[in-house]
Amino acid sequence: MLRNALSKVSLGRGVGGRLASASGRHTLVGNRRLVSQLVEPRQPEVVTDEIPGPRSKAALSRLGLLQDTRAVVFAGDYEKSIGNYIVDADGNCLLDLYCQIASIPVGYNNAALLKVAQSPEMALTLANRPALGVYPPKDWGATLEHTYMRVRPKGLDMVFTTAHGSDANELAYKAAFMHYAKTRRGGAEGFSAQEISSVMDNVPPGAPDVAILSFTAGFHGRTFGALSTTRSKAIHKLDIPAFRWPRAPFPQLRYPLDKYSEENAAEESRCIAETERILHDNPMPIAAIVVEPVQSEGGDRHASPQFFQALRNITKEHGVLMIVDEVQTGCGATGTFWAHEQWGLETPPDMVTFSKKMQTAGFYHTREMVPDQPYRNFNTWLGDPSRALMTSAIVDEVLQRGLVEQARDTGAYLKSHLEPLAIRYFRVFNSVRGEGTFLAFDCTSAELRAELLQLMRMEGVNMGGSGDVAVRFRPMLTLTKAHVNIFVTRFESVLNKLYQKHWPR
């Protein structure tokens, strides 16, 4: 009945107000047919003398009247993008190893996702978006089980859904503070008159001075609490008031790891000792720490499983919660569905946040993180059933096609090519690192990195940077060894061009 009812709805106008008629330039049915007929190309193709080309520039000129476009690389044509390839407004077809800042999991115009996007269930959720905290759909519990809980991190039996990565971290922090306060009250419910009156003036005891401890070079988002824990680049934080929360040092490892094992172990020990000192001596009580498995915006900085094991041990000793920010590392790219699975923790984190490749956001948590009263960790939407439908299809694709294992194998293949190239072209890059396809290397200067990324685009490969000099790989889980071969050929061509320009023989 639902399908029949929806089929009678008049669509009226297409995207951008164009009439969805047979004589129109674009029809909804026509677009669907074109997308369904797309086939991933065998290799990239660049048809303009520069990127962005004239059509991208024209699109951005128009967009620039309404929004700030200074960070834009080019304008995409998402009707023509397919699989591991992104097509821009000028028809340039690039192998995409950056994937919308690490957020495309199973390819552009994936058939399974398009099927869900065009389903009656999707139409129903889009036309009737519920306030999930008060009027959830009758099958929302089943949706959560099928979508999120079948890939839940070990030891975490509940999920809080929300809108985006910053939001996920922000709300996890709130859960940590409420848990801290409940613990301080000895588990008693209710609030004192002084707490109730003082909180309206943003002062203790109702608004207590309590902190989240984060790490140097970490990135956790741009909302107020998340930004206070972000330590990657000053430009993200300047002019924005911040909580006076502490930061601890994160290890700066040297590569290759086997060559610097002793130095790296000493560095990690130093960081653990300083973290424990802060937990013990910080004048403001610390409710939780937040840490990324890989500092993905801070330069792709890694640490060993032993470091994270020690970190978990000292949080337990000090009664401090551990929040693992898997916004960028989650959903398989590191070779396990959750990167922290590789740490071998004896006790799981208290919360794990997610977004990016999951195409929705939220945090997994233990039942202890549920506030003692309703409406405390809350907003109108609490996520979006339409995004949950897409996430369910993504999880199906990842599990049924063995894409986590594929990312692990393809990443090892890619790394095996990068490491000898780093030795040969040491004047350009070094410090190859990472797991799965979640890889990175450092360029020898920021200027050289910018030049390399632009040359790679002109070779038909879209890539991105992180930190001051790092280049990061954030491909889709569908990347294959054939795609790696395409990249390596073009990468070596760019490396030779850089050597010929900067170090001619």
WOTASUL-V346945 format. One record per run of one state. SS is the DSSP state (a for helix, b for strand, c for the rest). FROM is the first residue (numbers start at 1). TO is the last residue. Records with the same first field share a line. If there is no record, write none. Layout:
SS->FROM-TO / FROM-TO
This chain:
c->1-1 / 8-12 / 14-14 / 18-18 / 20-27 / 37-44 / 46-53 / 64-75 / 77-81 / 84-84 / 89-92 / 97-98 / 103-107 / 109-110 / 118-119 / 128-139 / 148-148 / 152-157 / 163-164 / 185-192 / 200-209 / 216-223 / 230-233 / 237-246 / 249-260 / 282-284 / 293-294 / 296-300 / 302-304 / 319-320 / 326-338 / 344-350 / 355-355 / 359-360 / 366-366 / 370-384 / 401-402 / 425-428 / 436-437 / 444-445 / 459-460 / 463-463 / 467-469 / 473-480 / 503-505
a->2-7 / 15-17 / 28-36 / 54-63 / 99-102 / 111-117 / 120-127 / 140-147 / 149-151 / 165-184 / 193-199 / 224-229 / 234-236 / 261-281 / 305-318 / 339-343 / 356-358 / 367-369 / 385-400 / 403-424 / 446-458 / 481-502
b->13-13 / 19-19 / 45-45 / 76-76 / 82-83 / 85-88 / 93-96 / 108-108 / 158-162 / 210-215 / 247-248 / 285-292 / 295-295 / 301-301 / 321-325 / 351-354 / 361-365 / 429-435 / 438-443 / 461-462 / 464-466 / 470-472
